[in-house]
Amino acid sequence: MVKNLYDVLGVAKSASEAEIKSQYRKLARKYHPDLNKDDKSAAEKFKEVSAAYDILGDKEKRRKYDNNEIDAEGKPTGFGAGGFNPGGGTYRTYSTNGFNGTQGFGGSAGFDFSSLFGEDIFSQFSNAGNAGFGAGAGFNPRRAQKGQDVSYSLDVDFLDAAKGTEKYISVNGKRLSVKIPAGTVTGQTLRLKGQGMPGINGGNAGDALITLMVGSHPYFKAEGKDILIDLPISMKEAILGAKVIVPTLYGKVSVKIPPYSSSGEKLRLKGKGIKTKDNLGDEIVNLIIMAPKIKNTDLETALDSLPDEQLRSF
């Protein structure tokens, strides 16, 4: 019995995209083969939740699944727009890639029932027996089929994801290179062509789908191609100005703090963000003034001598 994809991920049908992604990440980590090397059931569960997320994590595929246009394996069901039309004597032909067009019954195109019910149900028929579906129908239960795609989850360090890197993973017993592009974000999926399950009856192998999980960083955050960082500064540095050392993706640089800076003001370090083929981001430094934690009577006296200022309009 085909499982409901929402039940596989353990979320409600009304779950948001963020809730679905969060639940998938939790399950992917729990059942990841690398963490359950001696548990074959965990590997199967990992494949199951990854396949479910492949559909529910894609907005268009989820819409089609909810409308019963595709099944839990992503195959067309034939019950969306179109489908059978008994009154007109036409039908839509199916393949593993979806609709191929509309033909009349008994025509030369043939109807491929195996995409609906699977190959095994027709294995008992010979080529002669298949002629009953219409002369020249071309019904072929032994046609070549592409192998199933396989899904994996790969943890990536924040700096590696920001700058781009190359990692090696084991897929179906083979060591494969995975190129992580600069600016990669959590949930991004890479496709390795032909590295999935073997094809059927000479069909092409499926693909390996690698979902990337980017870790957090102690002080960097990514926003598009820009890198954000909060920079604590003292009251003295804020009032008098100063030169301070700031980390970037590419090493530490000296930054000038303008005199009389306020918390929330931002400094832009050009070209210190994420570098891609088409774009170059910046590093945005957010200033945060930190009051001293130790009592300082001289500072209190100096501040008390300053004239009062009206800074608030409420």
RODO-2510 file (C-alpha; in nm, 4 decimals, decimal comma):
residues 314
     n   res          X          Y          Z
     1     m     0,0000     0,0000     0,0000
     2     v     0,1371     0,3403    -0,1039
     3     k     0,2068     0,5587     0,1977
     4     n     0,0860     0,9143     0,2331
     5     l     0,3921     1,1397     0,1935
     6     y     0,2771     1,3681     0,4747
     7     d     0,2594     1,0643     0,7039
     8     v     0,6101     0,9591     0,5945
     9     l     0,7503     1,2955     0,7093
    10     g     0,5172     1,3124     1,0082
    11     v     0,3652     1,6500     0,9208
    12     a     0,0119     1,7733     0,8606
    13     k    -0,1081     1,8397     0,5062
    14     s    -0,1360     2,2066     0,6028
    15     a     0,2306     2,2238     0,7112
    16     s     0,4307     2,5201     0,5839
    17     e     0,7396     2,4876     0,3635
    18     a     0,9579     2,5734     0,6626
    19     e     0,7928     2,3064     0,8794
    20     i     0,8387     2,0439     0,6082
    21     k     1,2049     2,1360     0,5593
    22     s     1,2706     2,1340     0,9351
    23     q     1,1073     1,7935     0,9816
    24     y     1,2973     1,6486     0,6865
    25     r     1,6289     1,7697     0,8237
    26     k     1,5480     1,6093     1,1580
    27     l     1,4567     1,2734     1,0020
    28     a     1,7452     1,2806     0,7539
    29     r     1,9935     1,3191     1,0369
    30     k     1,8215     1,0489     1,2426
    31     y     1,8222     0,7861     0,9677
    32     h     2,1356     0,8854     0,7741
    33     p     2,3210     0,5672     0,6619
    34     d     2,6533     0,7000     0,7892
    35     l     2,5072     0,7149     1,1405
    36     n     2,3322     0,3761     1,1169
    37     k     2,5852     0,1583     0,9378
    38     d     2,4486    -0,1678     1,0837
    39     d     2,0806    -0,0850     1,0493
    40     k     1,9442    -0,1605     0,7028
    41     s     1,5976    -0,0465     0,8036
    42     a     1,7370     0,3007     0,8803
    43     a     1,8814     0,3221     0,5289
    44     e     1,5432     0,2314     0,3817
    45     k     1,3734     0,4872     0,6046
    46     f     1,6268     0,7497     0,4936
    47     k     1,5438     0,6786     0,1290
    48     e     1,1738     0,6938     0,2081
    49     v     1,1825     1,0331     0,3831
    50     s     1,4191     1,1736     0,1185
    51     a     1,1839     1,0632    -0,1589
    52     a     0,8918     1,2205     0,0281
    53     y     1,0801     1,5495     0,0686
    54     d     1,1760     1,5455    -0,2995
    55     i     0,8050     1,5956    -0,3734
    56     l     0,6736     1,7873    -0,0708
    57     g     0,9800     2,0122    -0,0602
    58     d     0,9150     2,1263    -0,4185
    59     k     0,6273     2,3743    -0,4449
    60     e     0,5094     2,2619    -0,7899
    61     k     0,5450     1,8891    -0,7197
    62     r     0,3584     1,9316    -0,3900
    63     r     0,0730     2,1083    -0,5690
    64     k     0,0461     1,8251    -0,8192
    65     y     0,0597     1,5638    -0,5431
    66     d    -0,2130     1,7413    -0,3441
    67     n    -0,4266     1,7573    -0,6605
    68     n    -0,3672     1,3847    -0,7295
    69     e    -0,1876     1,4666    -1,0556
    70     i     0,1180     1,2656    -0,9468
    71     d     0,1515     0,9758    -0,7059
    72     a     0,3893     0,9271    -0,4120
    73     e     0,6665     0,8308    -0,6557
    74     g     0,6174     1,1430    -0,8631
    75     k     0,4550     0,9562    -1,1535
    76     p     0,1522     1,1003    -1,3359
    77     t    -0,1725     0,9464    -1,2109
    78     g    -0,3884     1,0343    -1,5069
    79     f    -0,6536     1,1834    -1,2806
    80     g    -0,5488     1,5482    -1,3122
    81     a    -0,6455     1,7730    -1,6004
    82     g    -0,7079     1,5542    -1,9086
    83     g    -0,7096     1,1774    -1,8619
    84     f    -0,9658     0,9350    -2,0053
    85     n    -1,2438     1,0552    -2,2311
    86     p    -1,4702     0,7594    -2,3013
    87     g    -1,7232     0,9681    -2,4964
    88     g    -1,4631     1,0867    -2,7441
    89     g    -1,2892     0,7508    -2,7746
    90     t    -0,9497     0,8955    -2,6863
    91     y    -0,6944     0,8433    -2,4160
    92     r    -0,3634     0,9935    -2,3110
    93     t    -0,0532     0,7807    -2,3518
    94     y     0,1872     0,7641    -2,0614
    95     s     0,5566     0,7103    -2,0197
    96     t     0,7923     0,7537    -1,7264
    97     n     0,8250     1,1160    -1,8342
    98     g     0,4507     1,1912    -1,8302
    99     f     0,2012     1,2605    -2,1115
   100     n     0,3055     1,1858    -2,4680
   101     g    -0,0080     1,3071    -2,6420
   102     t    -0,3622     1,1966    -2,7249
   103     q    -0,4461     0,9024    -2,9513
   104     g    -0,7579     0,7051    -3,0459
   105     f    -0,8149     0,3550    -2,9119
   106     g    -0,6696     0,0905    -3,1420
   107     g    -0,4284     0,3416    -3,2952
   108     s    -0,0596     0,2903    -3,3493
   109     a     0,0679     0,4717    -3,0373
   110     g    -0,0479     0,2210    -2,7738
   111     f    -0,1273     0,2744    -2,4060
   112     d     0,1499     0,1970    -2,1607
   113     f    -0,0328     0,0540    -1,8584
   114     s     0,2951    -0,0289    -1,6827
   115     s     0,3407     0,3350    -1,5807
   116     l     0,0173     0,3046    -1,3827
   117     f     0,0340    -0,0485    -1,2453
   118     g     0,4017    -0,1453    -1,2702
   119     e     0,5812    -0,3955    -1,4923
   120     d     0,5183    -0,7176    -1,3017
   121     i     0,1468    -0,7395    -1,3714
   122     f     0,2183    -0,7854    -1,7420
   123     s     0,5165    -1,0211    -1,7187
   124     q     0,2936    -1,3202    -1,7944
   125     f     0,1917    -1,1887    -2,1353
   126     s     0,3833    -1,2846    -2,4519
   127     n     0,4200    -1,0538    -2,7493
   128     a     0,1452    -1,2492    -2,9245
   129     g    -0,0917    -1,2000    -2,6331
   130     n    -0,0309    -0,8265    -2,6413
   131     a    -0,1873    -0,8013    -2,9865
   132     g    -0,5288    -0,8034    -2,8233
   133     f    -0,4788    -0,4399    -2,7220
   134     g    -0,5174    -0,3297    -3,0822
   135     a    -0,3364    -0,4106    -3,4050
   136     g    -0,0025    -0,2390    -3,4234
   137     a    -0,0450    -0,1057    -3,0690
   138     g     0,3188    -0,1651    -2,9808
   139     f     0,2433    -0,2625    -2,6202
   140     n     0,5742    -0,3638    -2,4613
   141     p     0,5861    -0,4597    -2,0939
   142     r     0,9606    -0,5175    -2,1274
   143     r     1,0538    -0,1697    -2,2407
   144     a     1,3665    -0,0032    -2,1047
   145     q     1,3112     0,2038    -1,7914
   146     k     1,5330     0,4516    -1,6151
   147     g     1,6516     0,3378    -1,2717
   148     q     1,5243     0,5011    -0,9540
   149     d     1,6882     0,8151    -0,8199
   150     v     1,8507     0,7855    -0,4770
   151     s     1,8624     1,0656    -0,2204
   152     y     2,1357     1,1517     0,0272
   153     s     2,1965     1,4254     0,2830
   154     l     2,5365     1,5927     0,3120
   155     d     2,6462     1,8240     0,5949
   156     v     2,8543     2,1200     0,4770
   157     d     3,0574     2,3615     0,6899
   158     f     2,9410     2,7255     0,6665
   159     l     3,2729     2,8525     0,5277
   160     d     3,2895     2,5705     0,2718
   161     a     2,9354     2,6508     0,1597
   162     a     3,0103     3,0231     0,1379
   163     k     3,3373     2,9899    -0,0550
   164     g     3,2675     2,6671    -0,2444
   165     t     3,4559     2,3417    -0,2074
   166     e     3,4776     1,9808    -0,3239
   167     k     3,3758     1,6859    -0,1103
   168     y     3,3801     1,3099    -0,1634
   169     i     3,0951     1,0803    -0,0704
   170     s     3,0217     0,7094    -0,1070
   171     v     2,7192     0,6316    -0,3268
   172     n     2,6290     0,2706    -0,4098
   173     g     2,9785     0,1625    -0,3149
   174     k     3,1462     0,4236    -0,5366
   175     r     3,3510     0,7224    -0,4208
   176     l     3,2132     1,0292    -0,5971
   177     s     3,3243     1,3906    -0,6106
   178     v     3,0629     1,6517    -0,5167
   179     k     3,1391     2,0107    -0,6114
   180     i     2,9777     2,2505    -0,3641
   181     p     2,9172     2,5862    -0,5378
   182     a     2,9941     2,9111    -0,3556
   183     g     2,6852     3,0515    -0,1892
   184     t     2,5218     2,7146    -0,1231
   185     v     2,2281     2,7266     0,1213
   186     t     2,0525     2,4604     0,3280
   187     g     1,8055     2,2531     0,1261
   188     q     1,9852     2,3032    -0,2043
   189     t     1,9990     1,9765    -0,3998
   190     l     2,2755     1,8677    -0,6356
   191     r     2,2076     1,6036    -0,9022
   192     l     2,4745     1,3481    -0,9978
   193     k     2,3608     1,2076    -1,3315
   194     g     2,3638     0,8312    -1,3683
   195     q     2,4739     0,7597    -1,0100
   196     g     2,1419     0,6201    -0,8857
   197     m     1,9907     0,2718    -0,9159
   198     p     2,0595     0,0671    -1,2318
   199     g     1,8102     0,0885    -1,5159
   200     i     1,5633    -0,1840    -1,6084
   201     n     1,5879    -0,3753    -1,9379
   202     g     1,8845    -0,1686    -2,0528
   203     g     1,7470     0,1674    -1,9401
   204     n     1,9677     0,4457    -1,8094
   205     a     2,0693     0,4500    -1,4448
   206     g     1,8890     0,6898    -1,2128
   207     d     2,0510     0,9929    -1,0541
   208     a     2,1853     1,0622    -0,7061
   209     l     2,0217     1,3630    -0,5408
   210     i     2,2435     1,5219    -0,2756
   211     t     2,0585     1,7553    -0,0368
   212     l     2,3003     1,9945     0,1341
   213     m     2,2687     2,0917     0,5008
   214     v     2,4768     2,4021     0,5783
   215     g     2,5947     2,4450     0,9367
   216     s     2,5859     2,7691     1,1323
   217     h     2,8861     2,9914     1,2112
   218     p     2,9791     3,1587     1,5421
   219     y     2,9607     3,5114     1,3958
   220     f     2,8954     3,5026     1,0203
   221     k     2,5544     3,4898     0,8548
   222     a     2,4749     3,4802     0,4834
   223     e     2,2136     3,6993     0,3155
   224     g     2,2149     3,6348    -0,0555
   225     k     2,5709     3,7065    -0,1688
   226     d     2,6448     3,9291     0,1334
   227     i     2,8022     3,8174     0,4618
   228     l     2,6698     3,9786     0,7804
   229     i     2,8601     4,0183     1,1072
   230     d     2,7844     4,1978     1,4348
   231     l     3,0846     4,3949     1,5640
   232     p     3,0873     4,4863     1,9365
   233     i     3,2673     4,8162     2,0046
   234     s     3,3347     5,0040     2,3279
   235     m     3,1872     5,3427     2,4133
   236     k     3,5326     5,4951     2,3711
   237     e     3,5687     5,3459     2,0208
   238     a     3,2202     5,4672     1,9317
   239     i     3,2770     5,8259     2,0488
   240     l     3,6415     5,8834     1,9537
   241     g     3,6596     5,6493     1,6552
   242     a     3,9114     5,3682     1,6207
   243     k     4,0713     5,1105     1,3967
   244     v     3,9666     4,7542     1,4777
   245     i     4,0382     4,4113     1,3293
   246     v     3,7395     4,2399     1,1655
   247     p     3,7295     3,8800     1,0345
   248     t     3,6113     3,8106     0,6774
   249     l     3,5739     3,4944     0,4694
   250     y     3,9207     3,5588     0,3336
   251     g     4,1117     3,6631     0,6454
   252     k     4,1222     3,9525     0,8908
   253     v     4,1180     4,3178     0,7800
   254     s     4,1530     4,6534     0,9567
   255     v     3,8359     4,8637     0,9659
   256     k     3,8047     5,2308     1,0672
   257     i     3,5192     5,3107     1,3068
   258     p     3,4045     5,6705     1,2449
   259     p     3,3851     5,8992     1,5545
   260     y     3,0410     5,9317     1,7142
   261     s     2,9134     5,6027     1,5697
   262     s     2,5853     5,4603     1,6961
   263     s     2,4654     5,1049     1,7485
   264     g     2,2957     4,9745     1,4369
   265     e     2,5096     5,1734     1,1955
   266     k     2,6603     4,9552     0,9250
   267     l     2,9941     4,9542     0,7486
   268     r     3,0277     4,7907     0,4064
   269     l     3,3436     4,6001     0,3134
   270     k     3,3319     4,5835    -0,0663
   271     g     3,4102     4,2489    -0,2253
   272     k     3,4424     4,0621     0,1051
   273     g     3,1222     3,8621     0,0600
   274     i     3,0444     3,5506    -0,1436
   275     k     3,2128     3,5278    -0,4822
   276     t     3,0356     3,3489    -0,7682
   277     k     3,0879     3,3505    -1,1449
   278     d     2,8205     3,6147    -1,1898
   279     n     2,8315     3,8171    -0,8702
   280     l     3,0498     3,9428    -0,5866
   281     g     2,8960     4,0175    -0,2498
   282     d     3,0097     4,2446     0,0335
   283     e     3,0561     4,2017     0,4066
   284     i     2,8157     4,4129     0,6114
   285     v     2,9489     4,5073     0,9568
   286     n     2,6775     4,5966     1,2086
   287     l     2,8083     4,8109     1,4961
   288     i     2,6935     4,7298     1,8492
   289     i     2,8051     4,9611     2,1322
   290     m     2,8755     4,7688     2,4515
   291     a     2,8617     4,9492     2,7871
   292     p     3,1329     4,8498     3,0390
   293     k     3,0311     4,5875     3,2944
   294     i     3,2608     4,7242     3,5682
   295     k     3,1697     5,0397     3,7581
   296     n     3,3724     5,3413     3,6369
   297     t     3,3179     5,6615     3,8410
   298     d     3,5345     5,8723     3,6065
   299     l     3,3174     5,7679     3,3122
   300     e     3,0024     5,8396     3,5108
   301     t     3,1299     6,1868     3,6062
   302     a     3,2262     6,2665     3,2465
   303     l     2,8912     6,1553     3,1130
   304     d     2,7034     6,3402     3,3861
   305     s     2,8780     6,6631     3,2847
   306     l     2,7423     6,6381     2,9301
   307     p     2,4292     6,8390     2,8450
   308     d     2,1071     6,6452     2,8220
   309     e     1,9948     6,5590     2,4690
   310     q     1,6427     6,4848     2,3516
   311     l     1,6807     6,1779     2,1303
   312     r     1,3295     6,0365     2,1444
   313     s     1,0200     6,1731     1,9741
   314     f     0,7714     5,9589     2,1654
***
